[in-house]
Amino acid sequence: MSQPEITEQPSGTYRASAPSGGPLNARVKHRWRSLAVLTAMLGMNNAEGGILVILFPAIRASLGLSLTDLGVLTAGAKVSGAIFSPLWAWLARRWNRKAVLFAAAGLWGVWGIGAGFADSFATLLVFYCVLAAGYAGVVPIITAILADLFDDATRGRAVGYLYGALSLIASVLGPALGQLSGIENGWRIGLWTVGSLNIAIGFLVFAVFRDPGLGASDTANASRNTHTDVSVPHALAALFRIRSFNIMLLSRLLSGQLLLVGFGVVYLTEVYGFSNQVAALVLGPFGLGYFLGAVGGAMVVDRMHRRWPGTGRVLFFQAAQFLFAAIAYFGTQFDWGRISIFMAFWFLMGLTMGVNPGVNRPIVMAVVPPALRTLAFAILVAIVESLTWALYNLGAGWLGDIYGLKPVFLAVLVGAMLANGIVVTLLYGTYARDVEAMPERGARRSQALVLGEGTAS
């Protein structure tokens, strides 16, 4: 069956021409080029956020910080992001997604450069929280744009490629940044460099990226408008009536694997006595594993989705949670003596973490109408995930100073992830029905937007 073609009309709308009885899904032009530049933007944003974790032992020595301070820094950044992410989502809905990305992800890099000049914990905390306030708007907007660039059949692969590429960037930059700990004020050099690169990539995205418009890959006649006038209360009411979306929010609350990203290197230095430079070596295989999980897992889950549309994604998602818990138990609770063995376990944990974006993002995209997706991902990723990350990292810093990090990792990386897998069971009863209802709900929403009503549910 031939794919519909999209052309940009003078009126500013996309049209899809499909054979009679053909699919309504449309193929957006230049979607892979757009994905590439958005990946570069998100990759450098993540690198700036990761510097604090990777180089914390060096920052700790330079500024005289404690594990509790690390928890406060990471938690403060996440809370800041959770507070300001809805603002960026609102601006993207009311204004222009491309311009918002340029401001929040590109120009905002000046705050990362400023953080490199911090001479105290308080100054570093302020700059880092302001930096996080901007970058928090990037993931929800880019994820929503991704759903507009790719149709349901290819979203898993597209998301997998995005997060796979991000892991490759991290696997290269992570160990490289870790080596800066051996240079006097190396952590400052890292912040200055990455902040400057973020600004440069912001200009690249502004010059190259072309917004496809809301629902461009979902319907035969997708609007080129990138903003809506849907009231926030009505949008929230519509979102929280979607049962599968609520289950996904609960699943994110139980995503204990997030602690590994924030405390993984610190864990190896504190619990097993590795130096900062040696412990940072696990980031290489972790990133490689994440890449293979993201790309390979997305291909598998897309095939499972085609074979079992109602349960394939759910089954894959659940298996990933249980498998991670098992690997994390053996990888963090035993002293294997050599960093090479820990590198192998970090590779496997990266593998099982990497499969998640290629399945959880498409699950949300499949049950949420296009007009609500930016808000949905702002809630899921920037608010719920950020607050969860903040809770786990703040708790780990505080409890780690009291009891040590080993029991904290057991409770969070193993216990919480097992509970997560159990919660995913609920999707077997809701996902297929929510997917079936979504086209009707999306059609009513789109019709309301065209008519200027903005309050359809």
Summary of the structure (lengths in Angstrom):
residues: 457
radius of gyration: 21.5
end to end distance: 33.2
largest distance: 69.0
contacts: 1764
relative contact order: 0.15
helix: 77%
strand: 2%
